[in-house]
């Protein structure tokens, strides 16, 4: 049995999500499988800043990443334990912070947490024409990065058509809102992809979780109405 607290949720297919979480010992975990339907449940066991407990084992996949593990129960049935109150969340994030993007991915890790300054949020496209939301940000060392935002919660704010006139207004608003608060990005690397090279060895870096103090989502959501 292990206890974990989700800090990142992305959607990888129509039916499956990916979870990044911190264990009680401070290590990062990526438990699976995670169903989108379970993420969307009103009583979801996968909630930001909620400790949960489940039986897991280290993944034995040939292409596993260090944080990968799988639920032993079928279907998975994590048990919610305790919520980290809003007044304690920033302290919790600071306690699990990496000094930089480089440190977040040191020692072979593929999940980490960085405090950032958001410079720009904008629409882009993949090589196949799929719409993307990207972000230019600076970590605590002053190093600049330009990555795709994969977090499910943030992406849903922009809807299925992030290039619509209504959604276009959200990009500069998002920057304005982020500039008024402390911003923490959960950073993740995909599994290595064939034909891709670079500083992360064929893996694509993503923003997989976004946390702010105060909470950006309610403010941006109101501006999106």
Secondary structure by P-SEA (a helix, b strand, c coil): cbbbbbcbbbbccccbbbbbbccccccccccccccccccccccccccccbbbbbbbbccccccccccbbbbccccbbbbbcccccccaaaaaaaaacccccccccccccccbbbbbbbccccccccccccbbbbbbbcccccbbbbbbbccaaaaaaaccccccaaaaaaaaaaaaaaaabbbbbbbbbcccccccccccccbbbbbccccccccaaaaaaaaac
